[in-house]
């Protein structure tokens, strides 16, 4: 079974089953089991997007940490919603430049005026898939009237013009004639060619990352398909009523519509919404691992909101320069008082201390260490989460260790301080991802964190008592 390049959402017999991230999928075993008792799920879905196990002797399917519409079988689609209230998934993806994962099955998306560079690859792949369909079914051709004059006419002789231009002047061996020529050089195909050329120029100049070479080869094939179509200096074909969709294409060429919608979106830099369920643009299914997106969104938002603070840097602790080794070397004095122990040191790679967010002052100190956790909290954070972030806090000698969570429905957002563990204050922040103005929510978070840092970070010198403040 394959779902490649199949628009399963457009099929009338498809069933859409809603569920939550990490939640159970309400489906009967007979809908997902074949005659031999094996699961008949769509390719790439099992273990990556859906988990299967047994509960009380019955087969149970559960969604994993990806949000979006996922084809489960050739008849059933699951619509996985984020486990927390979330108003604008598209905005979060655009802010982070996050690359959604893709499935080959096609689905409908609603167009928007917000363009993001992250869309280029998925739009290009959807457009190339739609062009493959056109290549299999044939180009749209139209009849254009041609006019010529000569001694060997064909088609229809234009009597009036022949008399006026030739017979009246005694030229009896020449006539004007016209005929209709069937051609692929029409506005619809010129629009497609403009999009193909635009994508080709982009990928030829792009760094050679994964997928670029393959896309260039497929775009070259598309240019051969459209070789008899005129290349536009400007995409004037966008004004054509058939391209815009105000005039329908012939029923036999209905398969052109997905390619045209994507060509227009690419040429006009029109984005798509990950939040809406339906729309007119058909592309490969995009799925978002919300846990990873939440972490990146929090970090990028704090970096942007605190960029005006000249003495403070917001770093990613999972990579340099924010990451550090978990263990510090002992001094010679410390080694001298230890009992005999094995040298060289323990085998294996030394682990890193890698908190999700590292706040670093220009004097090299770390006033706050934070880990972003996509977990449910209404009170104290889970002990394992606290133990991890407090360990990081001790390693960075930070006075404050914080866990950051999405706000659960019914719980209070904002800053919460749990207490102290040794010399480290343990705090938690709950972000309201369902806020009407998500950017304002993140700015408020940055302000509360900067105030917390100011309250705990010691002055750079005894003579200085200036609080942390923007430039």
C-alpha positions, -999 to +999 in steps of 0.1 A: +000+000+000+012+035-008-001+070-001+026+088-021+012+119-038-024+110-029-047+138-017-065+117+009-082+146+024-101+154-008-115+118-010-152+117+001-148+083+019-120+094+042-126+095+079-108+121+101-103+110+138-093+138+162-068+131+190-042+148+212-005+145+213+005+113+232-033+105+235-051+074+224-066+071+189-102+060+189-100+034+161-113-002+160-087-030+155-104-043+124-098-009+108-060-012+111-054-049+109-051-069+077-063-105+070-030-118+083-034-099+116-006-075+108-010-037+111-017-020+077-007+015+086+006+041+060+043+041+054+066+060+078+038+064+104+043+035+129+068+042+157+076+076+143+042+093+145+020+066+161+028+040+188+011+006+189+009-016+220-015-038+240-036-026+269-057-051+289-053-076+260-066-052+234-046-034+206-041+003+214-028+030+191-016+063+205-003+095+188+033+106+195+047+141+197+038+154+162+010+178+155-009+178+122-030+156+099-015+121+096-027+094+072-032+063+093-045+040+066-058+045+031-092+054+046-084+069+080-067+101+089-059+113+124-059+150+133-033+154+161-038+185+182-011+199+206-016+187+242-016+224+254-038+253+243-020+267+213-034+296+192-009+301+164+013+272+154+022+288+120+036+319+138+058+298+160+072+279+131+078+312+112+096+328+141+120+299+146+126+290+110+117+254+121+117+228+094+086+206+097+089+169+088+071+158+057+050+128+046+045+120+009+007+121+013-008+153+000-033+175+020-051+208+016-037+240+032-052+274+036-032+302+020-021+332+041-002+365+034+026+355+058+056+340+039+084+320+055+116+307+040+109+274+058+081+269+033+103+268+001+113+232+003+079+218+011+062+240-016+088+230-041+083+193-034+045+197-036+048+216-069+072+190-084+047+162-074+019+181-091+041+186-122+047+148-123+009+144-125+008+168-154+036+150-172+016+117-168-017+131-180-006+156-206-001+193-211-030+217-214-031+229-250-052+256-266-059+267-301-044+300-313-054+317-346-025+322-370-026+345-401-002+343-431-001+351-468+013+332-497+008+312-529+000+279-511-027+287-486-041+263-461-069+266-436-094+293-444-088+320-471-096+355-458-114+368-489-119+404-479-083+410-469-070+391-500-090+414-523-080+446-505-043+437-502-035+417-533-062+413-560-069+451-560-032+456-569-031+429-596-014+403-575-034+372-584-009+345-572-011+354-535-038+351-508-042+358-471-053+328-451-057+318-414-057+286-394-059+274-358-028+259-342-029+237-312-001+248-287+010+244-252+022+280-251-006+295-231-009+315-199-015+284-177+018+268-188+037+300-188+028+305-151+041+270-144+073+277-163+079+309-144+077+290-111+100+263-123+126+288-134+124+307-102+128+276-081+157+264-104+176+296-100+171+295-062+184+259-058+213+263-082+226+291-060+217+274-027+243+256-005+245+219-013+224+206+016+203+174+016+177+173-012+190+203-032+206+182-059+176+160-064+153+190-067+176+206-093+174+174-114+136+173-111+133+210-120+154+203-151+129+175-161+101+200-156+118+225-179+120+198-206+083+191-201+076+229-207+103+234-234+077+246-260+063+273-236+075+309-238+097+321-209+082+353-194+105+382-184+078+391-158+051+367-146+023+385-165+004+352-167-006+357-130-033+381-143-049+354-165-084+344-152-077+306-156-045+310-136-063+330-109-091+304-108-119+328-117-124+309-150-124+271-146-100+249-165-115+222-188-127+192-168-102+170-185-074+193-171-087+196-135-054+179-124-037+213-132-053+231-103-029+219-075+002+229-096-013+263-105-022+271-069+014+263-058+029+281-087+010+313-078+019+309-041+056+305-050+057+335-074+038+358-051+054+344-019+021+334-004+023+313+028+001+286+042-014+281+076-006+250+097-036+258+120-064+256+095-079+222+085-089+230+049-078+253+020-070+255-017-033+247-018-023+210-020+011+201-006+029+172+011+017+167+047+038+189+071+041+177+107+055+196+137+072+180+167+057+205+191+081+197+219+111+207+198+093+237+184+084+249+219+120+248+231+133+266+200+105+292+201+112+300+238+149+304+232+145+325+200+119+347+216+141+354+247+171+361+225+151+386+205+134+402+235+166+406+255+189+416+226+189+452+238+205+442+271+242+448+263+256+429+293+235+398+289+237+369+263+210+342+258+228+311+246+218+276+235+233+252+261+231+223+237+259+237+215+289+259+218+295+284+234+267+277+259+275+240+265+302+230+290+317+198+304+298+183+333+329+176+354+355+202+363+392+192+367+405+189+402+433+211+414+467+196+423+459+204+460+426+185+458+442+155+440+470+154+467+445+147+496+425+121+478+431+084+485+447+063+457+425+061+426+428+049+390+447+069+364+440+077+337+405+088+343+374+068+335+370+056+300+343+069+276+334+104+266+328+128+294+292+140+295+282+176+289+262+200+310+237+212+283+208+232+296+184+244+270+190+281+278+221+297+293+220+333+305+255+347+305+267+381+318+297+398+301+317+391+332+314+354+325+289+346+353+256+328+347+228+344+366+201+319+354+200+285+338+168+271+323+155+239+308+124+239+286+100+211+294+070+202+273+052+187+303+020+192+323+025+212+355-001+227+378+020+228+409+056+217+415+076+204+385+084+168+384+114+158+406+135+144+378+131+177+359+141+197+390+171+175+397+184+180+362+181+217+361+195+221+397+225+200+386+231+224+357+226+253+381+254+240+404+277+234+375+273+269+361+273+284+396+240+300+388+219+314+417+187+305+398+176+273+381+143+274+361+121+250+343+099+265+315+066+248+306+035+255+285+006+267+306-020+240+311-057+249+308-069+259+342-035+267+357-019+301+362+007+314+338+038+334+347+066+331+372+064+307+401+092+302+427+092+268+444+119+275+469+157+269+474+178+238+471+211+246+488+224+278+472+201+276+442+167+292+439+143+269+420+117+286+398+093+277+371+077+298+343+045+288+325+040+302+290+005+308+277+008+295+241-029+302+237-025+340+242-041+362+216-008+382+212+019+355+215+047+380+209+035+402+239+033+370+260+070+363+253+080+399+259+063+397+293+082+365+301+115+382+291+107+412+315+100+388+344+132+368+338+153+400+335+138+413+368+146+379+385+182+381+372+185+416+385+173+406+419+199+378+423+229+387+401+256+403+422+270+437+411+301+434+389+321+454+416+314+467+450+312+502+436+286+493+410+249+489+419+234+494+385+206+469+377+203+450+345+188+473+319+184+478+282+210+498+262 
